[in-house]
Amino acid sequence: MSRFLKDRYKSFQSYTPGEQPQDQEYIKLNTNESPYPPAPEVIRALNETDLEKLRLYPDPTGRKLKEKIAALYDVKPENVFLSNGSDDILNFSFMAFNDADDNLIFPDITYSFYKVIAGLHDVSYREVPLKEDFTIDVDGFCSDTRSNVVIPNPNAPTGIELGLDSIRRIAEAGRDRLVLVDEAYVDFGGTSAVPLTKEYDNILVSQTFSKSRSFAGGRLGFAMGNESLIKDLELIQYSTNPYNVNRLSMILAEASLDADDYYKENSMKIQKTRQWTASALESLGAKVLPSKANFVFASVPAMSGQDLYSGLKKRGILIRHWNQPRIENWVRITIGTDQQMEKLAEAMKEMLK
């Protein structure tokens, strides 16, 4: 680091993304990307006129895309916020709604980026431990009625979903605090909390095109909530980068919404493959948590999480492992194609002989 870096960042622990290998061909089951390509309509969406218009700034309001999202989720365009990936929504939310002396709460086993953003913006936080079965402790979130809340639903890396009745309880417990529901994986069998945003002005829901819409490389996220919350996010966005969603991503995202049936079909295929994968792993002696995401969280009593990760990597398969208390013997496995998951099962069977 340079001598110009502020002291408060010198010991800062940044987020570590999943491996993106460049020099070897792997079956990538470590970053929760879709195994299926974008819809044909998306691939055909761009034309020479669109490319020629790259010399112009995109619409900072993203009005056309907001209108399509609003129609799909039965909200108004004024209830929709667009950003460069859903991580940007987290970033803007932590900036907009938390002071340094506020307390933010989220699960102790969850998306590790929450800690990073809190540290970046000097927001104090408290982790609510998951229960022994890795479900979210709703009472733990309800007992603190002042702290803002971040709940991933389904949770990552566990894949376990929290029911809407529980989210309603948390929102009711403290109407003067924000409840941010991070729904990056909701399209794989989960139930969205978007309808609750019409009842509760303290619920903000974030989603992404990265997972179920095969658009991780396009970097597009969106949030839905009360119009006043959306205006708050736009205030922060326009104060940092008012053009943070590029023209091409918006055009392709609009095309993907027009091909919604294609993505729903892919989601069903992934859910079916997820069920097969869980059964295959359990037949090998693994414990697999019930998942509503495009991944499973599993442990194999006969092998440590690190050894399972290392052994599969040697066999050309990448999964995700964290050397973290309570989950050091667990791994997260993205659901790929049927053929990829069959190779995973065969590799694990070989390792366990």
Long-range contacts (C-beta under 8 A, 24 or more apart in sequence): 8-122, 12-119, 12-120, 13-115, 13-116, 13-119, 14-116, 15-112, 15-113, 15-116, 16-112, 18-318, 18-320, 19-318, 21-318, 24-316, 25-316, 26-313, 26-316, 26-317, 26-318, 27-316, 27-317, 27-318, 27-336, 27-340, 27-343, 27-344, 28-318, 28-334, 28-336, 29-295, 29-317, 29-318, 29-319, 29-333, 29-334, 29-335, 29-336, 29-340, 29-344, 30-318, 30-319, 30-320, 30-332, 30-334, 31-216, 31-320, 31-334, 32-156, 32-185, 32-211, 32-293, 32-294, 32-295, 32-334, 33-210, 33-211, 33-214, 33-216, 33-334, 34-211, 34-212, 34-213, 34-214, 34-216, 34-266, 34-270, 34-294, 35-270, 35-335, 35-336, 35-337, 35-340, 36-214, 36-266, 36-269, 36-337, 37-214, 38-213, 38-214, 38-215, 38-252, 38-256, 39-214, 39-255, 39-256, 39-259, 39-262, 39-263, 40-259, 40-262, 41-255, 41-256, 41-258, 41-259, 41-262, 42-252, 42-255, 42-256, 42-259, 44-255, 45-251, 45-252, 45-254, 45-255, 46-248, 46-251, 46-252, 50-247, 50-248, 50-251, 53-247, 54-247, 54-248, 56-247, 57-243, 57-247, 58-243, 58-245, 58-246, 58-247, 58-250, 59-247, 59-250, 60-238, 60-242, 60-243, 62-245, 62-250, 64-250, 64-254, 65-250, 65-253, 65-254, 65-257, 68-254, 68-257, 68-258, 69-222, 69-224, 69-257, 72-257, 72-260, 73-192, 73-194, 73-224, 74-194, 74-195, 75-194, 75-197, 75-198, 75-224, 76-227, 78-227, 78-230, 79-197, 79-224, 79-225, 79-226, 79-227, 79-230, 80-222, 80-223, 80-224, 80-230, 81-222, 81-223, 81-224, 81-225, 81-230, 81-233, 81-234, 81-237, 82-220, 82-221, 82-222, 82-245, 82-250, 83-220, 83-221, 83-222, 83-223, 83-233, 83-237, 83-244, 83-245, 84-219, 84-220, 84-221, 84-241, 84-244, 84-245, 84-246, 85-208, 85-210, 85-219, 85-220, 85-221, 86-182, 86-184, 86-206, 86-207, 86-208, 86-210, 86-221, 86-222, 86-223, 87-113, 87-221, 88-221, 88-237, 88-244, 89-206, 89-221, 89-222, 89-223, 89-233, 90-114, 90-117, 90-150, 90-180, 90-182, 90-206, 91-117, 91-120, 92-233, 92-236, 92-237, 92-240, 93-178, 93-180, 93-204, 93-206, 93-223, 93-233, 94-118, 94-120, 94-121, 94-123, 95-121, 95-236, 96-232, 96-233, 96-235, 96-236, 97-148, 97-178, 97-232, 98-123, 98-148, 99-123, 100-124, 102-147, 102-148, 103-144, 103-146, 103-147, 103-148, 104-147, 104-148, 104-149, 104-150, 105-141, 105-144, 105-147, 105-148, 105-149, 105-150, 106-149, 106-150, 106-151, 106-152, 107-136, 107-151, 107-152, 107-155, 108-326, 109-134, 109-155, 109-157, 109-158, 109-324, 109-326, 109-327, 110-152, 110-155, 110-156, 111-152, 111-156, 111-182, 112-322, 114-150, 130-155, 130-158, 130-326, 134-158, 134-160, 134-289, 134-297, 135-160, 135-162, 136-160, 136-162, 136-166, 138-162, 138-166, 138-169, 138-170, 141-170, 141-173, 142-169, 142-170, 142-173, 142-174, 143-173, 144-174, 145-173, 145-174, 145-177, 146-174, 146-176, 146-177, 147-174, 147-177, 148-177, 148-178, 148-179, 148-180, 149-174, 149-177, 149-178, 149-179, 149-180, 150-180, 150-182, 151-179, 151-180, 151-181, 151-182, 152-181, 152-182, 152-183, 152-184, 152-185, 153-181, 153-182, 153-183, 153-186, 153-190, 153-193, 154-185, 154-186, 154-188, 154-190, 154-291, 154-292, 154-293, 156-184, 156-185, 156-293, 156-295, 156-332, 157-295, 157-297, 157-320, 157-322, 157-327, 157-330, 157-332, 158-289, 158-291, 158-297, 159-185, 159-289, 159-290, 159-291, 159-292, 159-293, 159-295, 159-296, 159-297, 160-289, 160-290, 160-291, 160-292, 161-189, 161-190, 161-191, 161-292, 163-191, 164-191, 164-193, 164-196, 167-193, 167-196, 167-203, 168-196, 168-200, 171-196, 171-200, 171-202, 171-203, 172-200, 174-202, 175-200, 175-202, 176-202, 177-202, 178-202, 178-204, 178-229, 179-203, 179-204, 180-204, 180-205, 180-206, 181-205, 181-206, 182-206, 183-207, 184-208, 184-210, 184-211, 185-211, 185-292, 185-293, 185-294, 185-295, 186-292, 187-211, 187-212, 187-263, 187-267, 188-212, 188-267, 188-270, 188-271, 188-274, 188-291, 188-292, 188-293, 188-294, 189-267, 189-271, 189-292, 190-292, 190-293, 194-224, 197-224, 197-225, 197-226, 201-225, 201-226, 201-228, 201-229, 202-226, 204-229, 209-253, 209-256, 211-294, 212-263, 212-266, 212-267, 212-294, 213-253, 213-256, 213-263, 214-256, 214-263, 214-266, 215-249, 215-252, 215-253, 215-256, 218-248, 218-249, 218-252, 218-253, 219-249, 220-245, 220-249, 220-250, 220-253, 270-294, 270-335, 273-335, 273-336, 273-337, 273-338, 273-341, 274-335, 276-338, 276-341, 277-333, 277-335, 277-341, 277-344, 277-345, 280-341, 280-345, 281-345, 281-348, 284-345, 284-348, 284-349, 284-352, 285-352, 286-348, 294-334, 294-335, 295-332, 295-333, 295-334, 295-335, 296-332, 296-333, 296-335, 297-330, 297-331, 297-332, 297-333, 298-330, 298-331, 298-333, 299-329, 299-330, 299-331, 300-348, 300-352, 302-352, 303-351, 303-352, 304-328, 304-329, 305-329, 305-330, 305-331, 308-348, 308-351, 311-347, 311-351, 312-344, 312-347, 312-348, 312-351, 315-347, 315-350, 315-351, 317-343, 317-344, 317-347
